[in-house]
Structure formats: C-alpha cells, structure tokens
Amino acid sequence: MDVETAIDWDEAFEYLPGSLVELKAQPGTTYCIDFYEPMMVPPIWLVDDPRPRYPHELRIVSRLNERVCSLESQAV
C-alpha cells in the first residue's frame, strides 16, 4: 500500500460516529461526529456542520453516544 494512501486506523477509531466533540477554536461549541471518511481531507464530518474538520481542530468531549455493538454475555 502506498504511504500517501494509507488509512490511519488509529485516528479512524478515535473519531467514531456518535462521539461528542468540541471545536478548539470555539470553546463550548460542540458537535456530534456524523462520520469519518478516510479518503477525504479533512476526514471528519459533523452533524449540522457544513464543512469537514481535521482532528487537530477538535477535542473529544464524550464517547457515550457511539454507534457500536453492545456485547452481552450469553450462557453457553
């Protein structure tokens, strides 16, 4: 894989959809991450924000709303 087209998986998993982030340039202004598109520059799209953002523009506030599977223990 070409170095320039390599996907930064650590970054992709850090900025998961549903996470609440704050704009560093506007403290107190928070958004929910809509999706992370690794082929776009910048890669992070926020709900109700028309322009994508770079990771260095954001501070993660909460990951409580992430859309991930919940793991439940099942009797075997």
C-alpha positions as CSV (number, residue, x, y, z in Angstrom):
1,M,0.0,0.0,0.0
2,D,1.3,3.4,-0.9
3,V,2.3,5.5,2.1
4,E,0.2,8.5,0.9
5,T,-3.0,6.5,0.6
6,A,-2.6,4.5,3.8
7,I,-5.6,4.9,6.2
8,D,-4.8,6.0,9.7
9,W,-6.9,3.4,11.5
10,D,-6.0,4.7,15.0
11,E,-7.4,8.1,14.0
12,A,-10.5,6.5,12.4
13,F,-11.3,4.6,15.6
14,E,-10.6,7.6,17.8
15,Y,-13.2,9.7,16.0
16,L,-16.1,7.3,15.9
17,P,-19.6,8.4,14.8
18,G,-21.7,9.5,17.7
19,S,-18.8,10.9,19.7
20,L,-19.3,14.4,21.0
21,V,-16.6,16.9,20.1
22,E,-15.8,20.5,20.8
23,L,-14.2,22.9,18.3
24,K,-10.9,24.1,19.8
25,A,-11.3,27.5,18.1
26,Q,-14.7,27.9,19.7
27,P,-14.7,26.6,23.2
28,G,-18.2,25.5,24.2
29,T,-19.3,24.8,20.7
30,T,-20.0,21.1,20.5
31,Y,-21.0,18.8,17.7
32,C,-21.7,15.1,17.2
33,I,-19.5,13.2,14.8
34,D,-21.6,12.1,11.8
35,F,-18.9,10.0,10.1
36,Y,-15.2,9.7,9.4
37,E,-14.3,9.4,5.7
38,P,-10.6,8.2,5.4
39,M,-10.4,9.1,1.7
40,M,-11.4,12.7,2.4
41,V,-9.1,15.6,3.5
42,P,-10.2,16.7,6.1
43,P,-11.8,13.4,7.1
44,I,-14.3,14.2,9.9
45,W,-17.9,15.2,9.2
46,L,-20.0,16.6,12.0
47,V,-23.8,16.7,12.3
48,D,-25.2,20.1,11.4
49,D,-21.7,21.5,10.3
50,P,-21.4,22.1,6.6
51,R,-17.6,21.7,6.4
52,P,-15.4,18.7,7.3
53,R,-12.9,19.0,10.1
54,Y,-9.3,17.9,10.8
55,P,-8.6,16.1,14.1
56,H,-6.4,18.9,15.4
57,E,-9.4,21.2,15.3
58,L,-11.4,19.0,17.7
59,R,-11.4,17.9,21.3
60,I,-13.3,14.7,22.2
61,V,-15.8,15.5,24.9
62,S,-17.7,12.2,25.2
63,R,-18.0,8.9,23.5
64,L,-21.3,7.9,25.2
65,N,-23.3,8.1,22.0
66,E,-21.1,6.0,19.8
67,R,-22.9,3.7,17.4
68,V,-21.2,0.4,18.3
69,C,-22.5,-3.1,19.1
70,S,-23.1,-3.9,22.8
71,L,-21.6,-7.1,24.0
72,E,-23.8,-9.3,26.1
73,S,-22.7,-12.4,27.8
74,Q,-24.7,-15.5,26.8
75,A,-24.9,-18.8,28.6
76,V,-23.0,-21.5,26.7
